[in-house]
Amino acid sequence: MFMPLVIPVRPGQSASGERSQAIPDGASQDAAPAPSRPLPAAQVATIAQLRARIARIERSHDAAAPARSLPLGIPAIDQALPGGGIALGALHEAASAGADTEHAAAATLFVAGLLARLDGPVLWVLRQADLFAPGLAGAGLQPNRVIFVEAGKAVLAVMEEGLRHAALAAVVGEPAGRISLVASRRLHLAAERTGVLAILIRRSASFDDPALATPSAAVTRWRIAVLPSPPALPEAPETPGLGRARWRLDLTRCRGGEPGSWIAEACDAAGRLGLVPDIADRPHPSRLSA
């Protein structure tokens, strides 16, 4: 024989399971809700400022100029990059590989070669004054075009301030240690607003430092490794001297594109990369199998 199960009702809850609100004595359930209190004048002004700021941001995105890019001059690399080159008005990262990770000599010359083919002054923000400025001329970037700033621990802050000035061609920074995603995002947005190229040269005492691979808002991330130079005269290897320096360019991250690795000749006095002759003349694998 089954007995009916009676579930007790909690205080403040109806039998149907819905909570009921206590009604003060003398108040009616049909009474109109109390009018909302007006916001203080300070909050009203703050909301108005936020709305105006959002409207400006939306207008700036709607009226944004078409993306510009700087080709590297090697078709195989430019075809892998969205827009056919290094995007201007965006943040990029470059670091050396191997033993050069600490001093970033190859990465510095790679960046200098890019900037040599831009017009206008360049702001170069250093943590400490350890850059040999005349060496940039070897990659085509004349030192009289560069404004050097020794910023200590404030490298990122100085970069962000420099990116607000559209008269600059580029802003380069050499911070130390880990860079947060938020900090890199701020740099990218600042570059996007003015169209100024932003480049971070990453350095570390360890070539496999995890800080070099942390998430970043950078559009591209490059690792440049120094390779042995060929003989001065490839047809006469016994001739003393060395040929043009060679780099392995590793594109480890590319937003909207595909990573890749290429061997190229280092930047010349005009900032141009070169395609390695013996690789350029090598037949395509499909032809060898034909």
C-alpha positions as CSV (number, residue, x, y, z in Angstrom):
1,M,0.0,0.0,0.0
2,F,1.4,3.3,-1.1
3,M,1.1,6.4,1.1
4,P,1.0,9.9,-0.5
5,L,4.3,11.7,-0.2
6,V,4.1,15.2,1.2
7,I,7.0,17.6,0.5
8,P,7.2,20.4,3.0
9,V,7.2,24.0,1.6
10,R,10.1,26.2,2.5
11,P,9.4,29.6,4.0
12,G,9.0,32.2,1.3
13,Q,8.2,29.6,-1.4
14,S,4.8,28.7,-2.9
15,A,3.6,25.3,-3.4
16,S,4.3,25.4,-7.1
17,G,8.0,25.9,-6.4
18,E,8.2,29.6,-7.1
19,R,9.7,31.9,-4.6
20,S,7.4,34.6,-3.4
21,Q,8.5,38.0,-2.2
22,A,7.4,39.3,1.1
23,I,5.0,42.3,0.8
24,P,5.4,44.9,3.5
25,D,2.3,45.6,5.6
26,G,0.0,48.1,4.0
27,A,1.5,47.6,0.5
28,S,-0.5,46.2,-2.4
29,Q,0.7,43.7,-5.0
30,D,-0.6,46.0,-7.7
31,A,1.4,49.0,-6.6
32,A,3.6,50.6,-9.3
33,P,7.3,50.0,-9.0
34,A,9.3,52.8,-7.4
35,P,10.9,55.2,-9.9
36,S,14.6,54.6,-10.6
37,R,17.0,57.0,-9.1
38,P,18.8,59.3,-11.5
39,L,22.5,58.6,-12.1
40,P,25.0,61.0,-10.6
41,A,26.3,63.7,-13.0
42,A,29.8,62.2,-12.9
43,Q,28.6,58.7,-14.0
44,V,26.5,60.3,-16.8
45,A,29.6,62.2,-18.1
46,T,31.7,59.0,-17.9
47,I,29.1,57.0,-20.0
48,A,29.0,59.8,-22.5
49,Q,32.8,59.8,-22.9
50,L,32.8,56.0,-23.3
51,R,30.1,56.2,-26.0
52,A,32.0,58.9,-27.9
53,R,35.2,56.8,-27.6
54,I,33.5,53.7,-29.0
55,A,32.1,55.8,-31.9
56,R,35.6,57.1,-32.8
57,I,37.0,53.6,-32.8
58,E,34.2,52.3,-35.0
59,R,34.7,55.2,-37.4
60,S,38.4,54.7,-37.6
61,H,37.9,51.0,-38.5
62,D,35.3,51.8,-41.1
63,A,37.5,54.5,-42.7
64,A,40.8,52.5,-42.4
65,A,43.2,52.9,-45.3
66,P,44.0,49.7,-47.3
67,A,46.8,47.6,-45.9
68,R,50.3,48.5,-47.1
69,S,53.2,46.1,-47.1
70,L,57.0,46.2,-47.7
71,P,58.1,43.3,-50.0
72,L,61.3,41.5,-49.1
73,G,62.2,41.2,-52.8
74,I,62.3,37.3,-52.9
75,P,59.1,36.0,-54.5
76,A,59.2,32.7,-52.6
77,I,59.0,34.7,-49.3
78,D,56.7,37.4,-50.4
79,Q,54.1,34.9,-51.7
80,A,53.9,33.4,-48.2
81,L,53.1,36.7,-46.6
82,P,49.6,38.2,-46.7
83,G,49.8,41.3,-48.8
84,G,53.0,40.3,-50.5
85,G,55.4,41.6,-47.8
86,I,55.9,42.9,-44.3
87,A,52.7,44.6,-43.3
88,L,53.1,48.2,-42.3
89,G,51.0,49.6,-39.5
90,A,51.4,46.3,-37.6
91,L,53.7,44.7,-35.0
92,H,56.4,42.2,-36.0
93,E,59.0,40.3,-34.0
94,A,62.6,39.2,-35.0
95,A,65.2,37.2,-33.1
96,S,68.4,35.6,-33.9
97,A,69.0,31.8,-33.6
98,G,71.8,29.8,-32.0
99,A,74.6,31.5,-30.2
100,D,73.6,34.9,-31.7
101,T,70.3,34.9,-29.7
102,E,71.9,36.9,-26.9
103,H,73.3,39.7,-29.1
104,A,70.8,39.5,-32.0
105,A,73.3,40.8,-34.6
106,A,71.7,39.0,-37.5
107,A,68.2,40.0,-36.4
108,T,69.3,43.6,-36.1
109,L,70.8,43.7,-39.6
110,F,67.7,42.0,-41.0
111,V,65.5,44.7,-39.4
112,A,67.9,47.5,-40.6
113,G,67.6,46.2,-44.2
114,L,63.9,46.4,-44.0
115,L,64.0,50.0,-42.6
116,A,66.5,51.0,-45.2
117,R,63.8,50.7,-47.9
118,L,61.4,53.0,-46.0
119,D,61.3,56.8,-46.1
120,G,61.3,58.8,-42.9
121,P,63.0,58.8,-39.5
122,V,63.2,55.7,-37.3
123,L,62.8,55.6,-33.5
124,W,65.1,52.9,-32.0
125,V,64.4,52.2,-28.3
126,L,67.2,50.4,-26.4
127,R,67.3,49.0,-23.0
128,Q,71.0,49.9,-22.8
129,A,73.4,51.6,-25.2
130,D,75.0,48.5,-26.7
131,L,74.2,49.0,-30.4
132,F,77.0,49.9,-32.9
133,A,75.1,52.4,-34.9
134,P,77.5,52.7,-37.9
135,G,77.1,49.0,-38.4
136,L,73.5,49.6,-39.5
137,A,74.8,51.4,-42.6
138,G,76.2,48.1,-43.8
139,A,72.5,47.0,-44.3
140,G,71.5,50.3,-45.9
141,L,70.1,52.2,-42.8
142,Q,72.0,55.4,-42.4
143,P,72.5,56.4,-38.7
144,N,71.4,60.0,-39.3
145,R,67.9,58.6,-40.0
146,V,67.7,56.9,-36.6
147,I,66.7,58.5,-33.2
148,F,68.3,56.3,-30.5
149,V,66.7,56.3,-27.1
150,E,68.1,54.5,-24.0
151,A,65.0,53.7,-22.0
152,G,66.1,51.1,-19.5
153,K,63.0,49.1,-18.3
154,A,60.6,51.5,-20.1
155,V,61.2,50.2,-23.6
156,L,57.6,49.2,-24.3
157,A,56.2,52.5,-22.9
158,V,58.5,54.6,-25.0
159,M,57.7,52.5,-28.1
160,E,53.9,53.0,-27.6
161,E,54.4,56.7,-27.2
162,G,56.5,56.8,-30.4
163,L,53.9,54.8,-32.4
164,R,51.5,57.6,-31.9
165,H,53.5,59.9,-34.2
166,A,52.6,59.2,-37.8
167,A,55.6,61.1,-39.1
168,L,57.9,58.2,-38.1
169,A,58.6,55.4,-40.6
170,A,59.1,52.8,-37.9
171,V,59.6,52.2,-34.2
172,V,62.0,49.4,-33.1
173,G,62.4,48.2,-29.6
174,E,64.7,45.8,-27.8
175,P,63.1,44.9,-24.5
176,A,64.4,42.3,-22.1
177,G,62.5,39.3,-20.7
178,R,59.0,38.1,-21.3
179,I,56.4,40.3,-23.0
180,S,52.8,39.9,-22.1
181,L,50.1,39.4,-24.7
182,V,48.4,42.6,-23.5
183,A,51.6,44.6,-23.9
184,S,52.1,43.4,-27.5
185,R,48.4,44.0,-28.3
186,R,48.8,47.7,-27.2
187,L,51.8,48.1,-29.5
188,H,50.0,46.5,-32.4
189,L,46.9,48.7,-31.9
190,A,49.1,51.9,-31.7
191,A,50.8,50.9,-34.9
192,E,47.5,50.1,-36.6
193,R,46.1,53.6,-35.8
194,T,49.0,55.6,-37.3
195,G,50.3,53.1,-40.0
196,V,53.8,53.1,-38.4
197,L,55.8,49.9,-38.6
198,A,56.5,48.4,-35.2
199,I,59.3,45.8,-34.7
200,L,60.4,44.0,-31.5
201,I,63.9,42.6,-31.5
202,R,63.9,39.8,-29.0
203,R,67.1,38.9,-27.1
204,S,67.9,36.2,-24.6
205,A,70.9,34.6,-23.0
206,S,69.4,31.2,-24.0
207,F,68.6,30.2,-27.6
208,D,65.7,28.1,-26.4
209,D,64.2,30.6,-23.9
210,P,60.5,29.9,-23.6
211,A,59.9,33.7,-23.4
212,L,60.7,33.9,-27.1
213,A,57.8,31.7,-28.0
214,T,55.1,33.2,-25.7
215,P,51.8,34.2,-27.3
216,S,52.0,37.6,-29.0
217,A,49.9,40.0,-31.1
218,A,52.7,40.2,-33.6
219,V,51.6,39.6,-37.2
220,T,54.9,37.8,-38.0
221,R,57.6,36.3,-36.0
222,W,61.1,35.7,-37.5
223,R,64.2,33.7,-36.4
224,I,67.4,34.5,-38.3
225,A,70.3,32.1,-38.2
226,V,73.7,32.8,-39.6
227,L,75.0,30.2,-42.1
228,P,78.6,29.6,-43.4
229,S,79.5,32.0,-46.1
230,P,80.5,30.6,-49.5
231,P,83.9,31.1,-51.1
232,A,84.5,34.5,-52.7
233,L,84.6,32.9,-56.1
234,P,82.5,29.7,-56.2
235,E,84.1,28.6,-59.4
236,A,87.5,28.9,-57.6
237,P,87.1,27.7,-54.0
238,E,90.8,28.0,-53.4
239,T,90.7,31.7,-53.8
240,P,91.1,33.5,-50.4
241,G,88.2,35.4,-49.0
242,L,84.5,35.0,-48.2
243,G,81.4,35.7,-50.2
244,R,78.2,37.4,-49.1
245,A,76.9,36.3,-45.8
246,R,74.0,33.9,-45.7
247,W,71.0,33.6,-43.4
248,R,68.3,31.0,-42.8
249,L,65.1,33.0,-42.4
250,D,62.5,31.1,-40.3
251,L,59.0,32.5,-40.4
252,T,57.7,30.8,-37.3
253,R,54.4,32.6,-37.1
254,C,52.4,34.4,-39.8
255,R,48.9,35.7,-39.2
256,G,46.8,34.9,-42.3
257,G,49.8,33.1,-44.0
258,E,51.9,30.0,-43.6
259,P,55.2,29.6,-41.8
260,G,58.2,28.7,-43.8
261,S,62.0,28.6,-44.0
262,W,64.3,30.0,-46.6
263,I,68.0,30.4,-47.2
264,A,68.9,33.9,-48.5
265,E,71.9,36.2,-48.8
266,A,72.2,38.8,-46.1
267,C,71.1,42.4,-46.7
268,D,73.4,44.4,-49.0
269,A,74.2,48.1,-48.7
270,A,70.8,49.0,-50.1
271,G,68.9,46.7,-47.6
272,R,68.1,44.1,-50.2
273,L,68.1,40.4,-49.6
274,G,69.5,38.0,-52.2
275,L,68.5,34.6,-53.4
276,V,71.2,32.1,-53.0
277,P,72.5,31.3,-56.5
278,D,73.0,27.6,-56.2
279,I,69.5,27.2,-54.7
280,A,68.0,29.5,-57.3
281,D,69.6,27.5,-60.2
282,R,68.6,24.1,-58.6
283,P,65.9,22.3,-60.7
284,H,62.5,21.8,-59.1
285,P,62.0,18.3,-57.6
286,S,59.1,17.7,-60.0
287,R,61.6,18.0,-62.9
288,L,64.0,15.6,-61.4
289,S,61.3,12.9,-61.2
290,A,60.1,13.5,-64.7
